[in-house]
Amino acid sequence: MDVQVLAFGPLAEKLGKREHTISLPPQCSVRFLLEELELEDWLQLGLAIAVNGQKVGEDHALNESDEVALLPPVSGG
C-alpha cells in the first residue's frame, strides 16, 4: 500500500524533501513507517503525528492512501 508522508521543519531536511510517497506492507502502524524512515528516535523528542488531519499515536494502523503528517516539536526563543 502507498501512503503520502508530509514532513515539516528539520524532518523535511533530513528526508531531503517535504512530500513523499512511501510503499508499506498492509496493516502496518505509524511506528513501522517511522522505523522505515529511520525517524523513530523523534518519538522521544515530542514528534506529533497526524493521519488524514487527526492526531494519532504510534500504534495507529495505516491504510492505503492515508496522508501522514510528521510534526516535530517547535522550539524558539
Rosetta constraint file for C-alpha pairs under 8 A:
AtomPair CA 1 CA 23 HARMONIC 5.49 0.50
AtomPair CA 1 CA 24 HARMONIC 5.33 0.50
AtomPair CA 1 CA 25 HARMONIC 6.05 0.50
AtomPair CA 1 CA 26 HARMONIC 5.96 0.50
AtomPair CA 1 CA 63 HARMONIC 7.30 0.50
AtomPair CA 1 CA 64 HARMONIC 5.10 0.50
AtomPair CA 1 CA 65 HARMONIC 7.50 0.50
AtomPair CA 2 CA 21 HARMONIC 6.39 0.50
AtomPair CA 2 CA 22 HARMONIC 5.47 0.50
AtomPair CA 2 CA 23 HARMONIC 4.40 0.50
AtomPair CA 2 CA 24 HARMONIC 6.16 0.50
AtomPair CA 2 CA 64 HARMONIC 5.57 0.50
AtomPair CA 2 CA 65 HARMONIC 5.77 0.50
AtomPair CA 2 CA 66 HARMONIC 7.83 0.50
AtomPair CA 3 CA 21 HARMONIC 5.72 0.50
AtomPair CA 3 CA 22 HARMONIC 5.44 0.50
AtomPair CA 3 CA 23 HARMONIC 6.57 0.50
AtomPair CA 3 CA 24 HARMONIC 7.60 0.50
AtomPair CA 3 CA 62 HARMONIC 7.97 0.50
AtomPair CA 3 CA 63 HARMONIC 7.47 0.50
AtomPair CA 3 CA 64 HARMONIC 6.02 0.50
AtomPair CA 3 CA 65 HARMONIC 4.79 0.50
AtomPair CA 3 CA 66 HARMONIC 5.05 0.50
AtomPair CA 3 CA 67 HARMONIC 6.00 0.50
AtomPair CA 3 CA 68 HARMONIC 7.19 0.50
AtomPair CA 4 CA 19 HARMONIC 7.17 0.50
AtomPair CA 4 CA 20 HARMONIC 5.78 0.50
AtomPair CA 4 CA 21 HARMONIC 4.67 0.50
AtomPair CA 4 CA 22 HARMONIC 6.40 0.50
AtomPair CA 4 CA 65 HARMONIC 6.57 0.50
AtomPair CA 4 CA 66 HARMONIC 6.19 0.50
AtomPair CA 4 CA 67 HARMONIC 4.68 0.50
AtomPair CA 4 CA 68 HARMONIC 6.02 0.50
AtomPair CA 5 CA 18 HARMONIC 8.00 0.50
AtomPair CA 5 CA 19 HARMONIC 5.76 0.50
AtomPair CA 5 CA 20 HARMONIC 5.04 0.50
AtomPair CA 5 CA 21 HARMONIC 6.17 0.50
AtomPair CA 5 CA 22 HARMONIC 7.10 0.50
AtomPair CA 5 CA 67 HARMONIC 5.92 0.50
AtomPair CA 5 CA 68 HARMONIC 4.78 0.50
AtomPair CA 5 CA 69 HARMONIC 5.87 0.50
AtomPair CA 5 CA 70 HARMONIC 7.40 0.50
AtomPair CA 6 CA 12 HARMONIC 7.96 0.50
AtomPair CA 6 CA 18 HARMONIC 5.61 0.50
AtomPair CA 6 CA 19 HARMONIC 4.78 0.50
AtomPair CA 6 CA 20 HARMONIC 6.58 0.50
AtomPair CA 6 CA 67 HARMONIC 7.40 0.50
AtomPair CA 6 CA 68 HARMONIC 6.11 0.50
AtomPair CA 6 CA 69 HARMONIC 4.66 0.50
AtomPair CA 6 CA 70 HARMONIC 6.14 0.50
AtomPair CA 7 CA 11 HARMONIC 5.50 0.50
AtomPair CA 7 CA 12 HARMONIC 4.75 0.50
AtomPair CA 7 CA 15 HARMONIC 7.84 0.50
AtomPair CA 7 CA 17 HARMONIC 7.60 0.50
AtomPair CA 7 CA 18 HARMONIC 4.90 0.50
AtomPair CA 7 CA 19 HARMONIC 6.44 0.50
AtomPair CA 7 CA 69 HARMONIC 6.10 0.50
AtomPair CA 7 CA 70 HARMONIC 5.03 0.50
AtomPair CA 7 CA 71 HARMONIC 6.84 0.50
AtomPair CA 8 CA 12 HARMONIC 5.06 0.50
AtomPair CA 8 CA 18 HARMONIC 6.35 0.50
AtomPair CA 8 CA 69 HARMONIC 7.90 0.50
AtomPair CA 8 CA 70 HARMONIC 6.42 0.50
AtomPair CA 8 CA 71 HARMONIC 5.88 0.50
AtomPair CA 8 CA 72 HARMONIC 6.92 0.50
AtomPair CA 9 CA 13 HARMONIC 6.82 0.50
AtomPair CA 9 CA 71 HARMONIC 7.81 0.50
AtomPair CA 9 CA 72 HARMONIC 6.94 0.50
AtomPair CA 10 CA 14 HARMONIC 6.12 0.50
AtomPair CA 10 CA 72 HARMONIC 7.52 0.50
AtomPair CA 11 CA 15 HARMONIC 6.11 0.50
AtomPair CA 11 CA 70 HARMONIC 7.63 0.50
AtomPair CA 11 CA 72 HARMONIC 7.14 0.50
AtomPair CA 12 CA 16 HARMONIC 5.89 0.50
AtomPair CA 12 CA 17 HARMONIC 5.05 0.50
AtomPair CA 12 CA 18 HARMONIC 4.73 0.50
AtomPair CA 12 CA 19 HARMONIC 7.98 0.50
AtomPair CA 13 CA 17 HARMONIC 6.23 0.50
AtomPair CA 13 CA 18 HARMONIC 7.72 0.50
AtomPair CA 15 CA 37 HARMONIC 7.97 0.50
AtomPair CA 24 CA 28 HARMONIC 7.19 0.50
AtomPair CA 24 CA 33 HARMONIC 7.54 0.50
AtomPair CA 26 CA 62 HARMONIC 7.90 0.50
AtomPair CA 26 CA 63 HARMONIC 7.25 0.50
AtomPair CA 26 CA 64 HARMONIC 7.95 0.50
AtomPair CA 27 CA 61 HARMONIC 5.89 0.50
AtomPair CA 27 CA 62 HARMONIC 6.02 0.50
AtomPair CA 27 CA 63 HARMONIC 6.62 0.50
AtomPair CA 28 CA 32 HARMONIC 6.16 0.50
AtomPair CA 28 CA 33 HARMONIC 7.56 0.50
AtomPair CA 28 CA 61 HARMONIC 5.67 0.50
AtomPair CA 28 CA 62 HARMONIC 5.86 0.50
AtomPair CA 29 CA 33 HARMONIC 6.60 0.50
AtomPair CA 29 CA 58 HARMONIC 6.77 0.50
AtomPair CA 29 CA 59 HARMONIC 5.42 0.50
AtomPair CA 29 CA 60 HARMONIC 5.35 0.50
AtomPair CA 29 CA 61 HARMONIC 4.35 0.50
AtomPair CA 29 CA 62 HARMONIC 5.62 0.50
AtomPair CA 30 CA 34 HARMONIC 6.29 0.50
AtomPair CA 30 CA 57 HARMONIC 7.55 0.50
AtomPair CA 30 CA 58 HARMONIC 4.96 0.50
AtomPair CA 30 CA 59 HARMONIC 6.00 0.50
AtomPair CA 30 CA 60 HARMONIC 5.72 0.50
AtomPair CA 30 CA 61 HARMONIC 6.48 0.50
AtomPair CA 30 CA 62 HARMONIC 6.58 0.50
AtomPair CA 31 CA 35 HARMONIC 6.16 0.50
AtomPair CA 31 CA 40 HARMONIC 6.90 0.50
AtomPair CA 31 CA 58 HARMONIC 4.88 0.50
AtomPair CA 31 CA 59 HARMONIC 6.26 0.50
AtomPair CA 32 CA 36 HARMONIC 6.20 0.50
AtomPair CA 33 CA 37 HARMONIC 6.29 0.50
AtomPair CA 34 CA 38 HARMONIC 5.94 0.50
AtomPair CA 34 CA 39 HARMONIC 4.95 0.50
AtomPair CA 34 CA 40 HARMONIC 5.05 0.50
AtomPair CA 35 CA 39 HARMONIC 5.97 0.50
AtomPair CA 35 CA 40 HARMONIC 5.34 0.50
AtomPair CA 39 CA 43 HARMONIC 7.85 0.50
AtomPair CA 41 CA 45 HARMONIC 7.18 0.50
AtomPair CA 42 CA 46 HARMONIC 6.60 0.50
AtomPair CA 42 CA 47 HARMONIC 5.50 0.50
AtomPair CA 42 CA 72 HARMONIC 7.55 0.50
AtomPair CA 43 CA 47 HARMONIC 4.96 0.50
AtomPair CA 43 CA 48 HARMONIC 7.75 0.50
AtomPair CA 45 CA 72 HARMONIC 7.98 0.50
AtomPair CA 45 CA 73 HARMONIC 7.14 0.50
AtomPair CA 46 CA 72 HARMONIC 6.78 0.50
AtomPair CA 46 CA 73 HARMONIC 5.56 0.50
AtomPair CA 47 CA 70 HARMONIC 7.00 0.50
AtomPair CA 47 CA 71 HARMONIC 5.81 0.50
AtomPair CA 47 CA 72 HARMONIC 4.65 0.50
AtomPair CA 47 CA 73 HARMONIC 5.77 0.50
AtomPair CA 48 CA 55 HARMONIC 7.26 0.50
AtomPair CA 48 CA 56 HARMONIC 7.92 0.50
AtomPair CA 48 CA 70 HARMONIC 6.26 0.50
AtomPair CA 48 CA 71 HARMONIC 4.99 0.50
AtomPair CA 48 CA 72 HARMONIC 6.23 0.50
AtomPair CA 48 CA 73 HARMONIC 7.27 0.50
AtomPair CA 49 CA 55 HARMONIC 5.73 0.50
AtomPair CA 49 CA 56 HARMONIC 5.81 0.50
AtomPair CA 49 CA 57 HARMONIC 6.86 0.50
AtomPair CA 49 CA 58 HARMONIC 7.73 0.50
AtomPair CA 49 CA 68 HARMONIC 6.96 0.50
AtomPair CA 49 CA 69 HARMONIC 5.74 0.50
AtomPair CA 49 CA 70 HARMONIC 5.05 0.50
AtomPair CA 49 CA 71 HARMONIC 6.05 0.50
AtomPair CA 50 CA 54 HARMONIC 4.98 0.50
AtomPair CA 50 CA 55 HARMONIC 4.14 0.50
AtomPair CA 50 CA 56 HARMONIC 5.60 0.50
AtomPair CA 50 CA 68 HARMONIC 5.73 0.50
AtomPair CA 50 CA 69 HARMONIC 5.07 0.50
AtomPair CA 50 CA 70 HARMONIC 6.83 0.50
AtomPair CA 50 CA 71 HARMONIC 7.90 0.50
AtomPair CA 51 CA 55 HARMONIC 6.43 0.50
AtomPair CA 51 CA 56 HARMONIC 6.61 0.50
AtomPair CA 51 CA 66 HARMONIC 6.52 0.50
AtomPair CA 51 CA 67 HARMONIC 5.52 0.50
AtomPair CA 51 CA 68 HARMONIC 4.57 0.50
AtomPair CA 51 CA 69 HARMONIC 6.36 0.50
AtomPair CA 52 CA 66 HARMONIC 6.17 0.50
AtomPair CA 52 CA 67 HARMONIC 5.10 0.50
AtomPair CA 52 CA 68 HARMONIC 6.52 0.50
AtomPair CA 53 CA 67 HARMONIC 7.91 0.50
AtomPair CA 53 CA 69 HARMONIC 7.90 0.50
AtomPair CA 56 CA 60 HARMONIC 6.27 0.50
AtomPair CA 62 CA 66 HARMONIC 6.63 0.50
